[in-house]
């Protein structure tokens, strides 16, 4: 947690997806009104700017991962807690 994994993953995804915009799947669901998480989410949005196609999905990943392309899933742990 808070070790820079998302920053590193964003950089790697952008490096790997040269031909098309990568997808960013945000899995966090704010069921707890967590102020710290809201700050982190805002920071993540600023980091990825307009370089990703953002999909917010906390439950059904099969529904959103349908196209060819590069997908960055943030965060598998949050997704598991949602389900």
C-alpha positions as CSV (number, residue, x, y, z in Angstrom):
1,X,0.0,0.0,0.0
2,X,1.2,3.5,-1.0
3,X,4.5,2.1,-2.3
4,X,4.2,3.6,-5.8
5,X,2.8,0.5,-7.6
6,X,0.2,2.4,-9.5
7,X,2.7,5.0,-10.7
8,X,5.0,2.3,-11.9
9,X,2.2,0.4,-13.6
10,X,0.9,3.5,-15.3
11,X,4.4,4.2,-16.8
12,X,4.8,0.6,-17.9
13,X,1.3,0.4,-19.5
14,X,2.0,3.6,-21.4
15,X,5.3,2.2,-22.6
16,X,3.8,-1.1,-23.7
17,X,0.8,0.4,-25.5
18,X,2.3,2.4,-28.3
19,X,-0.4,1.9,-31.0
20,X,-3.5,2.6,-28.9
21,X,-4.7,4.1,-25.7
22,X,-4.6,1.6,-22.8
23,X,-7.6,0.9,-20.6
24,X,-7.5,1.6,-16.9
25,X,-9.9,-0.4,-14.8
26,X,-10.6,1.3,-11.4
27,X,-12.1,-1.3,-9.0
28,X,-12.5,0.8,-5.8
29,X,-16.1,1.3,-4.6
30,X,-16.5,4.0,-2.0
31,X,-18.7,2.1,0.4
32,X,-17.0,3.6,3.4
33,X,-16.6,7.3,2.5
34,X,-12.9,7.0,3.0
35,X,-11.3,10.4,2.7
36,X,-7.7,9.1,2.4
37,X,-8.8,6.8,-0.5
38,X,-10.6,9.8,-2.2
39,X,-7.3,11.7,-2.1
40,X,-5.4,8.7,-3.6
41,X,-8.0,8.3,-6.3
42,X,-7.7,12.0,-7.2
43,X,-3.9,11.6,-7.4
44,X,-4.3,8.6,-9.6
45,X,-6.6,10.4,-12.0
46,X,-4.1,13.2,-12.3
47,X,-1.3,10.7,-12.9
48,X,-3.1,9.0,-15.8
49,X,-4.5,12.3,-17.2
50,X,-6.0,11.7,-20.6
51,X,-3.6,8.9,-21.5
52,X,-6.1,6.1,-20.6
53,X,-9.6,5.0,-21.3
54,X,-10.9,4.7,-17.7
55,X,-13.5,2.1,-16.8
56,X,-14.9,2.1,-13.3
57,X,-16.0,-1.4,-12.4
58,X,-15.8,-3.0,-9.0
59,X,-17.5,-6.3,-9.7
60,X,-17.8,-7.8,-13.2
61,X,-14.4,-7.7,-14.9
62,X,-15.6,-10.0,-17.6
63,X,-18.1,-7.5,-18.7
64,X,-15.5,-4.8,-19.3
65,X,-12.5,-6.7,-20.6
66,X,-13.8,-7.5,-24.1
67,X,-11.6,-5.7,-26.5
68,X,-8.1,-6.4,-27.6
69,X,-5.7,-4.0,-26.0
70,X,-3.8,-3.3,-22.9
71,X,-5.7,-3.2,-19.6
72,X,-4.3,-1.9,-16.3
73,X,-6.3,-3.2,-13.3
74,X,-6.2,-1.1,-10.2
75,X,-6.6,-2.8,-7.8
76,X,-7.0,-6.6,-7.7
77,X,-7.2,-6.6,-3.9
78,X,-10.0,-4.1,-3.9
79,X,-11.9,-6.1,-6.6
80,X,-11.6,-9.2,-4.4
81,X,-13.0,-7.4,-1.4
82,X,-15.9,-6.1,-3.4
83,X,-16.9,-9.7,-4.4
